[in-house]
Amino acid sequence: MAKNKNAIRRSRIKQRIRKTINGTAERPRLSVFRSESHIYAQLIDDLSGHTLASASSLEDSSLKGTGVEKSAVVGKKLAERAKEAGIEEAVFDRNGYRYHGRVKALADGAREGGIRI
């Protein structure tokens, strides 16, 4: 399947980021995926290959507002689930996306919820 120019650019950025970012059980990797209409976030332990907590804008159909507002709510929801799992710190993986808009709102929401990034 042919990739467009932006997808190729993002995959190169992802490879460059993943060389340096690594998640552990104490400090997992907070990975963000953003589609056209939704946003997803996971806390991943790369050593064992397990997802410790996750949240997305698909889970709650009552979410209203702009994409940035939804992303902030998803970040707070992820922080609540991380606290339940005993996680206080995380390494932020923007997954090749620029750190603005919905990605930044999710990170800020997670910080407001109590995760140190």
Biopython code that builds the backbone (N, CA, C, O; Angstrom):
import numpy as np
from Bio.PDB.StructureBuilder import StructureBuilder

atoms = [
    (1, "MET", "N", (0.836, -1.171, 0.000)),
    (1, "MET", "CA", (0.000, 0.000, 0.000)),
    (1, "MET", "C", (0.890, 1.247, 0.000)),
    (1, "MET", "O", (1.824, 1.352, 0.795)),
    (2, "ALA", "N", (0.596, 2.169, -0.881)),
    (2, "ALA", "CA", (1.398, 3.383, -0.998)),
    (2, "ALA", "C", (1.087, 4.342, 0.134)),
    (2, "ALA", "O", (-0.068, 4.540, 0.511)),
    (3, "LYS", "N", (2.141, 4.930, 0.663)),
    (3, "LYS", "CA", (1.966, 5.920, 1.713)),
    (3, "LYS", "C", (2.113, 7.315, 1.111)),
    (3, "LYS", "O", (2.845, 7.525, 0.144)),
    (4, "ASN", "N", (1.405, 8.242, 1.703)),
    (4, "ASN", "CA", (1.582, 9.608, 1.234)),
    (4, "ASN", "C", (2.796, 10.238, 1.910)),
    (4, "ASN", "O", (3.415, 9.636, 2.788)),
    (5, "LYS", "N", (3.121, 11.442, 1.493)),
    (5, "LYS", "CA", (4.331, 12.105, 1.964)),
    (5, "LYS", "C", (4.301, 12.355, 3.470)),
    (5, "LYS", "O", (5.324, 12.210, 4.138)),
    (6, "ASN", "N", (3.137, 12.728, 4.014)),
    (6, "ASN", "CA", (3.032, 13.003, 5.444)),
    (6, "ASN", "C", (3.190, 11.735, 6.276)),
    (6, "ASN", "O", (3.786, 11.778, 7.352)),
    (7, "ALA", "N", (2.672, 10.618, 5.801)),
    (7, "ALA", "CA", (2.798, 9.354, 6.528)),
    (7, "ALA", "C", (4.253, 8.894, 6.569)),
    (7, "ALA", "O", (4.718, 8.386, 7.589)),
    (8, "ILE", "N", (4.963, 9.068, 5.475)),
    (8, "ILE", "CA", (6.376, 8.699, 5.436)),
    (8, "ILE", "C", (7.172, 9.587, 6.382)),
    (8, "ILE", "O", (8.041, 9.100, 7.105)),
    (9, "ARG", "N", (6.884, 10.880, 6.383)),
    (9, "ARG", "CA", (7.558, 11.820, 7.273)),
    (9, "ARG", "C", (7.309, 11.434, 8.723)),
    (9, "ARG", "O", (8.242, 11.410, 9.525)),
    (10, "ARG", "N", (6.061, 11.131, 9.069)),
    (10, "ARG", "CA", (5.718, 10.787, 10.444)),
    (10, "ARG", "C", (6.388, 9.490, 10.878)),
    (10, "ARG", "O", (6.827, 9.381, 12.023)),
    (11, "SER", "N", (6.476, 8.496, 9.981)),
    (11, "SER", "CA", (7.119, 7.233, 10.348)),
    (11, "SER", "C", (8.619, 7.427, 10.608)),
    (11, "SER", "O", (9.183, 6.761, 11.477)),
    (12, "ARG", "N", (9.265, 8.327, 9.870)),
    (12, "ARG", "CA", (10.676, 8.616, 10.117)),
    (12, "ARG", "C", (10.860, 9.307, 11.464)),
    (12, "ARG", "O", (11.796, 9.001, 12.203)),
    (13, "ILE", "N", (9.967, 10.236, 11.777)),
    (13, "ILE", "CA", (10.040, 10.928, 13.064)),
    (13, "ILE", "C", (9.804, 9.931, 14.196)),
    (13, "ILE", "O", (10.488, 9.981, 15.219)),
    (14, "LYS", "N", (8.834, 9.020, 14.019)),
    (14, "LYS", "CA", (8.549, 8.001, 15.035)),
    (14, "LYS", "C", (9.782, 7.149, 15.319)),
    (14, "LYS", "O", (10.107, 6.886, 16.477)),
    (15, "GLN", "N", (10.465, 6.718, 14.263)),
    (15, "GLN", "CA", (11.659, 5.901, 14.448)),
    (15, "GLN", "C", (12.731, 6.656, 15.214)),
    (15, "GLN", "O", (13.405, 6.085, 16.071)),
    (16, "ARG", "N", (12.889, 7.928, 14.911)),
    (16, "ARG", "CA", (13.895, 8.747, 15.578)),
    (16, "ARG", "C", (13.548, 8.938, 17.060)),
    (16, "ARG", "O", (14.436, 8.918, 17.913)),
    (17, "ILE", "N", (12.269, 9.121, 17.362)),
    (17, "ILE", "CA", (11.833, 9.307, 18.747)),
    (17, "ILE", "C", (11.992, 8.016, 19.537)),
    (17, "ILE", "O", (12.464, 8.046, 20.673)),
    (18, "ARG", "N", (11.604, 6.874, 18.954)),
    (18, "ARG", "CA", (11.619, 5.602, 19.672)),
    (18, "ARG", "C", (13.019, 5.120, 20.007)),
    (18, "ARG", "O", (13.188, 4.270, 20.881)),
    (19, "LYS", "N", (14.036, 5.658, 19.314)),
    (19, "LYS", "CA", (15.407, 5.281, 19.656)),
    (19, "LYS", "C", (15.765, 5.748, 21.057)),
    (19, "LYS", "O", (16.552, 5.102, 21.749)),
    (20, "THR", "N", (15.186, 6.874, 21.479)),
    (20, "THR", "CA", (15.557, 7.446, 22.762)),
    (20, "THR", "C", (14.515, 7.216, 23.848)),
    (20, "THR", "O", (14.872, 7.158, 25.024)),
    (21, "ILE", "N", (13.247, 7.084, 23.496)),
    (21, "ILE", "CA", (12.178, 6.937, 24.493)),
    (21, "ILE", "C", (11.925, 5.464, 24.742)),
    (21, "ILE", "O", (11.778, 4.678, 23.806)),
    (22, "ASN", "N", (11.875, 5.093, 26.034)),
    (22, "ASN", "CA", (11.590, 3.715, 26.396)),
    (22, "ASN", "C", (10.770, 3.717, 27.674)),
    (22, "ASN", "O", (11.090, 4.447, 28.613)),
    (23, "GLY", "N", (9.718, 2.911, 27.723)),
    (23, "GLY", "CA", (8.865, 2.864, 28.894)),
    (23, "GLY", "C", (9.176, 1.672, 29.776)),
    (23, "GLY", "O", (9.462, 0.582, 29.282)),
    (24, "THR", "N", (9.122, 1.881, 31.083)),
    (24, "THR", "CA", (9.308, 0.805, 32.046)),
    (24, "THR", "C", (8.040, 0.679, 32.872)),
    (24, "THR", "O", (7.095, 1.445, 32.677)),
    (25, "ALA", "N", (8.007, -0.277, 33.792)),
    (25, "ALA", "CA", (6.827, -0.452, 34.627)),
    (25, "ALA", "C", (6.658, 0.735, 35.579)),
    (25, "ALA", "O", (5.529, 1.132, 35.869)),
    (26, "GLU", "N", (7.762, 1.305, 36.068)),
    (26, "GLU", "CA", (7.685, 2.436, 36.982)),
    (26, "GLU", "C", (7.371, 3.735, 36.243)),
    (26, "GLU", "O", (6.655, 4.595, 36.755)),
    (27, "ARG", "N", (7.914, 3.867, 35.034)),
    (27, "ARG", "CA", (7.722, 5.069, 34.232)),
    (27, "ARG", "C", (7.375, 4.664, 32.800)),
    (27, "ARG", "O", (8.247, 4.642, 31.931)),
    (28, "PRO", "N", (6.090, 4.342, 32.550)),
    (28, "PRO", "CA", (5.700, 3.858, 31.224)),
    (28, "PRO", "C", (5.675, 4.969, 30.174)),
    (28, "PRO", "O", (5.735, 6.158, 30.486)),
    (29, "ARG", "N", (5.585, 4.537, 28.935)),
    (29, "ARG", "CA", (5.523, 5.458, 27.805)),
    (29, "ARG", "C", (4.064, 5.825, 27.547)),
    (29, "ARG", "O", (3.227, 4.940, 27.364)),
    (30, "LEU", "N", (3.753, 7.116, 27.531)),
    (30, "LEU", "CA", (2.408, 7.587, 27.224)),
    (30, "LEU", "C", (2.358, 7.842, 25.724)),
    (30, "LEU", "O", (2.855, 8.858, 25.237)),
    (31, "SER", "N", (1.758, 6.915, 25.005)),
    (31, "SER", "CA", (1.704, 6.978, 23.554)),
    (31, "SER", "C", (0.368, 7.553, 23.104)),
    (31, "SER", "O", (-0.683, 7.189, 23.630)),
    (32, "VAL", "N", (0.416, 8.454, 22.127)),
    (32, "VAL", "CA", (-0.774, 9.135, 21.628)),
    (32, "VAL", "C", (-0.999, 8.734, 20.179)),
    (32, "VAL", "O", (-0.062, 8.705, 19.381)),
    (33, "PHE", "N", (-2.253, 8.425, 19.841)),
    (33, "PHE", "CA", (-2.631, 8.244, 18.443)),
    (33, "PHE", "C", (-3.818, 9.144, 18.179)),
    (33, "PHE", "O", (-4.780, 9.175, 18.947)),
    (34, "ARG", "N", (-3.736, 9.871, 17.086)),
    (34, "ARG", "CA", (-4.815, 10.797, 16.775)),
    (34, "ARG", "C", (-5.319, 10.485, 15.378)),
    (34, "ARG", "O", (-4.564, 10.493, 14.405)),
    (35, "SER", "N", (-6.619, 10.210, 15.303)),
    (35, "SER", "CA", (-7.245, 10.021, 14.004)),
    (35, "SER", "C", (-7.932, 11.328, 13.631)),
    (35, "SER", "O", (-7.786, 12.333, 14.327)),
    (36, "GLU", "N", (-8.673, 11.313, 12.545)),
    (36, "GLU", "CA", (-9.304, 12.551, 12.113)),
    (36, "GLU", "C", (-10.346, 13.048, 13.112)),
    (36, "GLU", "O", (-10.500, 14.255, 13.299)),
    (37, "SER", "N", (-11.061, 12.125, 13.754)),
    (37, "SER", "CA", (-12.141, 12.554, 14.639)),
    (37, "SER", "C", (-11.982, 12.106, 16.084)),
    (37, "SER", "O", (-12.765, 12.534, 16.933)),
    (38, "HIS", "N", (-11.006, 11.266, 16.401)),
    (38, "HIS", "CA", (-10.843, 10.769, 17.769)),
    (38, "HIS", "C", (-9.372, 10.816, 18.179)),
    (38, "HIS", "O", (-8.481, 11.014, 17.353)),
    (39, "ILE", "N", (-9.148, 10.630, 19.476)),
    (39, "ILE", "CA", (-7.790, 10.577, 20.005)),
    (39, "ILE", "C", (-7.706, 9.426, 21.000)),
    (39, "ILE", "O", (-8.656, 9.173, 21.741)),
    (40, "TYR", "N", (-6.581, 8.735, 21.019)),
    (40, "TYR", "CA", (-6.373, 7.560, 21.856)),
    (40, "TYR", "C", (-5.057, 7.734, 22.596)),
    (40, "TYR", "O", (-4.105, 8.295, 22.053)),
    (41, "ALA", "N", (-4.999, 7.255, 23.837)),
    (41, "ALA", "CA", (-3.766, 7.329, 24.612)),
    (41, "ALA", "C", (-3.586, 6.035, 25.392)),
    (41, "ALA", "O", (-4.555, 5.450, 25.876)),
    (42, "GLN", "N", (-2.335, 5.594, 25.510)),
    (42, "GLN", "CA", (-2.010, 4.364, 26.238)),
    (42, "GLN", "C", (-0.763, 4.589, 27.081)),
    (42, "GLN", "O", (0.133, 5.347, 26.707)),
    (43, "LEU", "N", (-0.724, 3.926, 28.211)),
    (43, "LEU", "CA", (0.496, 3.843, 29.007)),
    (43, "LEU", "C", (1.073, 2.460, 28.785)),
    (43, "LEU", "O", (0.439, 1.463, 29.130)),
    (44, "ILE", "N", (2.269, 2.383, 28.212)),
    (44, "ILE", "CA", (2.838, 1.124, 27.751)),
    (44, "ILE", "C", (4.144, 0.835, 28.484)),
    (44, "ILE", "O", (5.011, 1.701, 28.599)),
    (45, "ASP", "N", (4.270, -0.398, 28.977)),
    (45, "ASP", "CA", (5.519, -0.897, 29.532)),
    (45, "ASP", "C", (6.242, -1.614, 28.402)),
    (45, "ASP", "O", (5.850, -2.718, 28.023)),
    (46, "ASP", "N", (7.287, -1.007, 27.860)),
    (46, "ASP", "CA", (7.986, -1.573, 26.706)),
    (46, "ASP", "C", (8.809, -2.805, 27.054)),
    (46, "ASP", "O", (9.059, -3.643, 26.188)),
    (47, "LEU", "N", (9.230, -2.927, 28.295)),
    (47, "LEU", "CA", (10.037, -4.083, 28.677)),
    (47, "LEU", "C", (9.222, -5.373, 28.627)),
    (47, "LEU", "O", (9.717, -6.402, 28.168)),
    (48, "SER", "N", (7.976, -5.324, 29.098)),
    (48, "SER", "CA", (7.134, -6.514, 29.065)),
    (48, "SER", "C", (6.174, -6.518, 27.885)),
    (48, "SER", "O", (5.585, -7.552, 27.572)),
    (49, "GLY", "N", (6.010, -5.373, 27.226)),
    (49, "GLY", "CA", (5.121, -5.300, 26.076)),
    (49, "GLY", "C", (3.658, -5.252, 26.449)),
    (49, "GLY", "O", (2.816, -5.709, 25.677)),
    (50, "HIS", "N", (3.325, -4.707, 27.620)),
    (50, "HIS", "CA", (1.942, -4.659, 28.078)),
    (50, "HIS", "C", (1.436, -3.217, 28.162)),
    (50, "HIS", "O", (2.187, -2.290, 28.466)),
    (51, "THR", "N", (0.147, -3.059, 27.886)),
    (51, "THR", "CA", (-0.519, -1.784, 28.088)),
    (51, "THR", "C", (-1.042, -1.751, 29.508)),
    (51, "THR", "O", (-1.807, -2.628, 29.910)),
    (52, "LEU", "N", (-0.639, -0.747, 30.275)),
    (52, "LEU", "CA", (-1.007, -0.647, 31.685)),
    (52, "LEU", "C", (-2.318, 0.109, 31.877)),
    (52, "LEU", "O", (-3.086, -0.218, 32.782)),
    (53, "ALA", "N", (-2.588, 1.109, 31.048)),
    (53, "ALA", "CA", (-3.832, 1.873, 31.120)),
    (53, "ALA", "C", (-4.073, 2.517, 29.759)),
    (53, "ALA", "O", (-3.133, 2.784, 29.011)),
    (54, "SER", "N", (-5.335, 2.760, 29.452)),
    (54, "SER", "CA", (-5.651, 3.401, 28.180)),
    (54, "SER", "C", (-6.931, 4.213, 28.312)),
    (54, "SER", "O", (-7.744, 3.986, 29.207)),
    (55, "ALA", "N", (-7.087, 5.161, 27.401)),
    (55, "ALA", "CA", (-8.293, 5.981, 27.342)),
    (55, "ALA", "C", (-8.438, 6.503, 25.921)),
    (55, "ALA", "O", (-7.451, 6.669, 25.205)),
    (56, "SER", "N", (-9.679, 6.762, 25.522)),
    (56, "SER", "CA", (-9.912, 7.314, 24.194)),
    (56, "SER", "C", (-11.186, 8.132, 24.189)),
    (56, "SER", "O", (-12.007, 8.045, 25.102)),
    (57, "SER", "N", (-11.335, 8.928, 23.141)),
    (57, "SER", "CA", (-12.532, 9.737, 23.004)),
    (57, "SER", "C", (-13.720, 8.903, 22.522)),
    (57, "SER", "O", (-14.852, 9.386, 22.530)),
    (58, "LEU", "N", (-13.485, 7.689, 22.112)),
    (58, "LEU", "CA", (-14.564, 6.794, 21.673)),
    (58, "LEU", "C", (-15.356, 6.210, 22.839)),
    (58, "LEU", "O", (-16.520, 5.842, 22.678)),
    (59, "GLU", "N", (-14.733, 6.125, 24.006)),
    (59, "GLU", "CA", (-15.355, 5.457, 25.145)),
    (59, "GLU", "C", (-16.605, 6.165, 25.647)),
    (59, "GLU", "O", (-17.580, 5.519, 26.032)),
    (60, "ASP", "N", (-16.574, 7.485, 25.639)),
    (60, "ASP", "CA", (-17.671, 8.261, 26.198)),
    (60, "ASP", "C", (-18.386, 8.992, 25.065)),
    (60, "ASP", "O", (-17.859, 9.965, 24.527)),
    (61, "SER", "N", (-19.577, 8.532, 24.702)),
    (61, "SER", "CA", (-20.307, 9.146, 23.598)),
    (61, "SER", "C", (-20.910, 10.490, 23.992)),
    (61, "SER", "O", (-21.379, 11.234, 23.130)),
    (62, "SER", "N", (-20.903, 10.806, 25.282)),
    (62, "SER", "CA", (-21.473, 12.078, 25.730)),
    (62, "SER", "C", (-20.464, 13.217, 25.675)),
    (62, "SER", "O", (-20.794, 14.346, 26.035)),
    (63, "LEU", "N", (-19.236, 12.942, 25.230)),
    (63, "LEU", "CA", (-18.229, 14.001, 25.116)),
    (63, "LEU", "C", (-18.659, 14.985, 24.039)),
    (63, "LEU", "O", (-18.911, 14.608, 22.894)),
    (64, "LYS", "N", (-18.738, 16.239, 24.422)),
    (64, "LYS", "CA", (-19.101, 17.293, 23.469)),
    (64, "LYS", "C", (-17.993, 18.324, 23.463)),
    (64, "LYS", "O", (-17.189, 18.384, 24.394)),
    (65, "GLY", "N", (-17.946, 19.122, 22.437)),
    (65, "GLY", "CA", (-16.962, 20.191, 22.356)),
    (65, "GLY", "C", (-16.006, 19.977, 21.199)),
    (65, "GLY", "O", (-16.192, 19.096, 20.359)),
    (66, "THR", "N", (-14.982, 20.805, 21.183)),
    (66, "THR", "CA", (-13.990, 20.729, 20.123)),
    (66, "THR", "C", (-13.044, 19.554, 20.381)),
    (66, "THR", "O", (-13.090, 18.922, 21.436)),
    (67, "GLY", "N", (-12.211, 19.284, 19.421)),
    (67, "GLY", "CA", (-11.249, 18.201, 19.566)),
    (67, "GLY", "C", (-10.262, 18.451, 20.686)),
    (67, "GLY", "O", (-9.840, 17.515, 21.367)),
    (68, "VAL", "N", (-9.889, 19.711, 20.883)),
    (68, "VAL", "CA", (-8.945, 20.051, 21.945)),
    (68, "VAL", "C", (-9.582, 19.796, 23.302)),
    (68, "VAL", "O", (-8.931, 19.269, 24.205)),
    (69, "GLU", "N", (-10.847, 20.164, 23.452)),
    (69, "GLU", "CA", (-11.553, 19.942, 24.725)),
    (69, "GLU", "C", (-11.706, 18.449, 25.011)),
    (69, "GLU", "O", (-11.527, 18.014, 26.149)),
    (70, "LYS", "N", (-12.031, 17.674, 23.996)),
    (70, "LYS", "CA", (-12.158, 16.221, 24.165)),
    (70, "LYS", "C", (-10.816, 15.607, 24.554)),
    (70, "LYS", "O", (-10.759, 14.701, 25.385)),
    (71, "SER", "N", (-9.744, 16.099, 23.952)),
    (71, "SER", "CA", (-8.416, 15.565, 24.240)),
    (71, "SER", "C", (-8.014, 15.811, 25.689)),
    (71, "SER", "O", (-7.399, 14.952, 26.322)),
    (72, "ALA", "N", (-8.363, 16.988, 26.214)),
    (72, "ALA", "CA", (-8.047, 17.291, 27.607)),
    (72, "ALA", "C", (-8.797, 16.347, 28.541)),
    (72, "ALA", "O", (-8.248, 15.909, 29.551)),
    (73, "VAL", "N", (-10.053, 16.030, 28.208)),
    (73, "VAL", "CA", (-10.843, 15.102, 29.021)),
    (73, "VAL", "C", (-10.239, 13.703, 28.966)),
    (73, "VAL", "O", (-10.189, 13.011, 29.983)),
    (74, "VAL", "N", (-9.785, 13.285, 27.799)),
    (74, "VAL", "CA", (-9.157, 11.970, 27.647)),
    (74, "VAL", "C", (-7.871, 11.909, 28.472)),
    (74, "VAL", "O", (-7.588, 10.886, 29.095)),
    (75, "GLY", "N", (-7.096, 12.984, 28.483)),
    (75, "GLY", "CA", (-5.876, 13.034, 29.291)),
    (75, "GLY", "C", (-6.173, 12.900, 30.776)),
    (75, "GLY", "O", (-5.456, 12.196, 31.488)),
    (76, "LYS", "N", (-7.223, 13.567, 31.253)),
    (76, "LYS", "CA", (-7.602, 13.466, 32.660)),
    (76, "LYS", "C", (-8.095, 12.062, 32.994)),
    (76, "LYS", "O", (-7.800, 11.527, 34.063)),
    (77, "LYS", "N", (-8.852, 11.469, 32.065)),
    (77, "LYS", "CA", (-9.352, 10.111, 32.277)),
    (77, "LYS", "C", (-8.200, 9.109, 32.349)),
    (77, "LYS", "O", (-8.222, 8.188, 33.165)),
    (78, "LEU", "N", (-7.202, 9.293, 31.496)),
    (78, "LEU", "CA", (-6.030, 8.423, 31.519)),
    (78, "LEU", "C", (-5.276, 8.582, 32.829)),
    (78, "LEU", "O", (-4.790, 7.598, 33.387)),
    (79, "ALA", "N", (-5.172, 9.811, 33.326)),
    (79, "ALA", "CA", (-4.483, 10.058, 34.588)),
    (79, "ALA", "C", (-5.196, 9.362, 35.748)),
    (79, "ALA", "O", (-4.539, 8.826, 36.640)),
    (80, "GLU", "N", (-6.527, 9.365, 35.745)),
    (80, "GLU", "CA", (-7.284, 8.666, 36.792)),
    (80, "GLU", "C", (-6.987, 7.172, 36.765)),
    (80, "GLU", "O", (-6.761, 6.558, 37.807)),
    (81, "ARG", "N", (-6.988, 6.595, 35.577)),
    (81, "ARG", "CA", (-6.724, 5.160, 35.445)),
    (81, "ARG", "C", (-5.281, 4.831, 35.812)),
    (81, "ARG", "O", (-5.004, 3.758, 36.348)),
    (82, "ALA", "N", (-4.371, 5.742, 35.527)),
    (82, "ALA", "CA", (-2.971, 5.531, 35.891)),
    (82, "ALA", "C", (-2.819, 5.550, 37.408)),
    (82, "ALA", "O", (-2.077, 4.741, 37.966)),
    (83, "LYS", "N", (-3.505, 6.453, 38.070)),
    (83, "LYS", "CA", (-3.443, 6.507, 39.538)),
    (83, "LYS", "C", (-3.956, 5.210, 40.147)),
    (83, "LYS", "O", (-3.393, 4.711, 41.121)),
    (84, "GLU", "N", (-5.043, 4.655, 39.563)),
    (84, "GLU", "CA", (-5.583, 3.381, 40.047)),
    (84, "GLU", "C", (-4.562, 2.264, 39.881)),
    (84, "GLU", "O", (-4.494, 1.351, 40.705)),
    (85, "ALA", "N", (-3.765, 2.336, 38.814)),
    (85, "ALA", "CA", (-2.742, 1.323, 38.556)),
    (85, "ALA", "C", (-1.445, 1.608, 39.313)),
    (85, "ALA", "O", (-0.501, 0.821, 39.239)),
    (86, "GLY", "N", (-1.392, 2.725, 40.038)),
    (86, "GLY", "CA", (-0.209, 3.056, 40.823)),
    (86, "GLY", "C", (0.891, 3.725, 40.038)),
    (86, "GLY", "O", (2.061, 3.623, 40.407)),
    (87, "ILE", "N", (0.545, 4.407, 38.964)),
    (87, "ILE", "CA", (1.537, 5.068, 38.113)),
    (87, "ILE", "C", (1.465, 6.571, 38.360)),
    (87, "ILE", "O", (0.392, 7.170, 38.294)),
    (88, "GLU", "N", (2.617, 7.172, 38.645)),
    (88, "GLU", "CA", (2.661, 8.606, 38.907)),
    (88, "GLU", "C", (3.469, 9.371, 37.868)),
    (88, "GLU", "O", (3.275, 10.574, 37.697)),
    (89, "GLU", "N", (4.380, 8.679, 37.166)),
    (89, "GLU", "CA", (5.236, 9.318, 36.169)),
    (89, "GLU", "C", (5.099, 8.600, 34.840)),
    (89, "GLU", "O", (4.777, 7.413, 34.795)),
    (90, "ALA", "N", (5.345, 9.328, 33.758)),
    (90, "ALA", "CA", (5.311, 8.729, 32.430)),
    (90, "ALA", "C", (6.265, 9.489, 31.515)),
    (90, "ALA", "O", (6.629, 10.634, 31.782)),
    (91, "VAL", "N", (6.661, 8.829, 30.434)),
    (91, "VAL", "CA", (7.465, 9.433, 29.382)),
    (91, "VAL", "C", (6.524, 9.699, 28.223)),
    (91, "VAL", "O", (5.841, 8.785, 27.759)),
    (92, "PHE", "N", (6.475, 10.937, 27.746)),
    (92, "PHE", "CA", (5.507, 11.299, 26.700)),
    (92, "PHE", "C", (6.050, 10.951, 25.328)),
    (92, "PHE", "O", (7.147, 11.364, 24.953)),
    (93, "ASP", "N", (5.259, 10.179, 24.578)),
    (93, "ASP", "CA", (5.591, 9.795, 23.202)),
    (93, "ASP", "C", (4.543, 10.420, 22.298)),
    (93, "ASP", "O", (3.405, 9.953, 22.241)),
    (94, "ARG", "N", (4.924, 11.477, 21.592)),
    (94, "ARG", "CA", (3.957, 12.168, 20.746)),
    (94, "ARG", "C", (3.689, 11.430, 19.433)),
    (94, "ARG", "O", (2.850, 11.847, 18.636)),
    (95, "ASN", "N", (4.408, 10.337, 19.222)),
    (95, "ASN", "CA", (4.145, 9.423, 18.111)),
    (95, "ASN", "C", (4.308, 10.080, 16.741)),
    (95, "ASN", "O", (3.604, 9.726, 15.795)),
    (96, "GLY", "N", (5.227, 11.031, 16.632)),
    (96, "GLY", "CA", (5.490, 11.668, 15.345)),
    (96, "GLY", "C", (4.608, 12.860, 15.056)),
    (96, "GLY", "O", (4.809, 13.531, 14.043)),
    (97, "TYR", "N", (3.636, 13.152, 15.907)),
    (97, "TYR", "CA", (2.772, 14.313, 15.713)),
    (97, "TYR", "C", (3.441, 15.542, 16.317)),
    (97, "TYR", "O", (4.252, 15.428, 17.236)),
    (98, "ARG", "N", (3.103, 16.689, 15.808)),
    (98, "ARG", "CA", (3.623, 17.927, 16.377)),
    (98, "ARG", "C", (2.990, 18.155, 17.731)),
    (98, "ARG", "O", (1.839, 17.785, 17.962)),
    (99, "TYR", "N", (3.748, 18.767, 18.626)),
    (99, "TYR", "CA", (3.279, 18.992, 19.990)),
    (99, "TYR", "C", (2.494, 20.301, 20.039)),
    (99, "TYR", "O", (2.982, 21.311, 20.546)),
    (100, "HIS", "N", (1.283, 20.269, 19.512)),
    (100, "HIS", "CA", (0.366, 21.392, 19.617)),
    (100, "HIS", "C", (-1.039, 20.877, 19.383)),
    (100, "HIS", "O", (-1.219, 19.745, 18.933)),
    (101, "GLY", "N", (-2.025, 21.682, 19.677)),
    (101, "GLY", "CA", (-3.407, 21.301, 19.453)),
    (101, "GLY", "C", (-3.858, 20.167, 20.342)),
    (101, "GLY", "O", (-3.722, 20.233, 21.563)),
    (102, "ARG", "N", (-4.401, 19.114, 19.728)),
    (102, "ARG", "CA", (-4.980, 18.000, 20.482)),
    (102, "ARG", "C", (-3.936, 17.219, 21.269)),
    (102, "ARG", "O", (-4.218, 16.757, 22.374)),
    (103, "VAL", "N", (-2.737, 17.065, 20.718)),
    (103, "VAL", "CA", (-1.683, 16.313, 21.405)),
    (103, "VAL", "C", (-1.244, 17.071, 22.664)),
    (103, "VAL", "O", (-1.069, 16.466, 23.722)),
    (104, "LYS", "N", (-1.070, 18.368, 22.554)),
    (104, "LYS", "CA", (-0.679, 19.178, 23.703)),
    (104, "LYS", "C", (-1.798, 19.199, 24.743)),
    (104, "LYS", "O", (-1.522, 19.144, 25.942)),
    (105, "ALA", "N", (-3.050, 19.277, 24.307)),
    (105, "ALA", "CA", (-4.176, 19.294, 25.238)),
    (105, "ALA", "C", (-4.257, 17.991, 26.018)),
    (105, "ALA", "O", (-4.572, 18.004, 27.208)),
    (106, "LEU", "N", (-3.980, 16.866, 25.366)),
    (106, "LEU", "CA", (-3.983, 15.577, 26.060)),
    (106, "LEU", "C", (-2.881, 15.532, 27.113)),
    (106, "LEU", "O", (-3.112, 15.068, 28.230)),
    (107, "ALA", "N", (-1.699, 16.005, 26.772)),
    (107, "ALA", "CA", (-0.587, 16.015, 27.730)),
    (107, "ALA", "C", (-0.897, 16.934, 28.907)),
    (107, "ALA", "O", (-0.611, 16.589, 30.054)),
    (108, "ASP", "N", (-1.478, 18.094, 28.635)),
    (108, "ASP", "CA", (-1.837, 19.009, 29.712)),
    (108, "ASP", "C", (-2.927, 18.425, 30.608)),
    (108, "ASP", "O", (-2.897, 18.601, 31.826)),
    (109, "GLY", "N", (-3.887, 17.731, 29.999)),
    (109, "GLY", "CA", (-4.939, 17.079, 30.775)),
    (109, "GLY", "C", (-4.382, 15.986, 31.671)),
    (109, "GLY", "O", (-4.830, 15.822, 32.805)),
    (110, "ALA", "N", (-3.414, 15.245, 31.171)),
    (110, "ALA", "CA", (-2.783, 14.198, 31.969)),
    (110, "ALA", "C", (-2.003, 14.818, 33.134)),
    (110, "ALA", "O", (-2.001, 14.281, 34.242)),
    (111, "ARG", "N", (-1.345, 15.945, 32.876)),
    (111, "ARG", "CA", (-0.628, 16.637, 33.956)),
    (111, "ARG", "C", (-1.592, 17.145, 35.020)),
    (111, "ARG", "O", (-1.316, 17.041, 36.216)),
    (112, "GLU", "N", (-2.727, 17.698, 34.582)),
    (112, "GLU", "CA", (-3.736, 18.183, 35.531)),
    (112, "GLU", "C", (-4.276, 17.030, 36.379)),
    (112, "GLU", "O", (-4.605, 17.208, 37.553)),
    (113, "GLY", "N", (-4.362, 15.853, 35.768)),
    (113, "GLY", "CA", (-4.842, 14.672, 36.489)),
    (113, "GLY", "C", (-3.844, 14.100, 37.462)),
    (113, "GLY", "O", (-4.202, 13.264, 38.292)),
    (114, "GLY", "N", (-2.584, 14.534, 37.381)),
    (114, "GLY", "CA", (-1.601, 14.107, 38.370)),
    (114, "GLY", "C", (-0.447, 13.280, 37.846)),
    (114, "GLY", "O", (0.355, 12.801, 38.648)),
    (115, "ILE", "N", (-0.320, 13.086, 36.545)),
    (115, "ILE", "CA", (0.815, 12.351, 35.990)),
    (115, "ILE", "C", (1.938, 13.347, 35.724)),
    (115, "ILE", "O", (1.713, 14.394, 35.116)),
    (116, "ARG", "N", (3.143, 13.024, 36.177)),
    (116, "ARG", "CA", (4.312, 13.849, 35.870)),
    (116, "ARG", "C", (4.906, 13.383, 34.546)),
    (116, "ARG", "O", (5.299, 12.226, 34.398)),
    (117, "ILE", "N", (4.964, 14.286, 33.604)),
    (117, "ILE", "CA", (5.498, 13.965, 32.285)),
    (117, "ILE", "C", (6.782, 14.744, 32.083)),
    (117, "ILE", "O", (7.415, 14.631, 31.033)),
]
sb = StructureBuilder()
sb.init_structure("model")
sb.init_model(0)
sb.init_chain("A")
sb.init_seg("    ")
for serial, (resi, resn, name, xyz) in enumerate(atoms, 1):
    if name == "N":
        sb.init_residue(resn, " ", resi, " ")
    sb.init_atom(name, np.array(xyz, "f"), 0.0, 1.0, " ", f" {name:<3s}", serial, name[0])
structure = sb.get_structure()
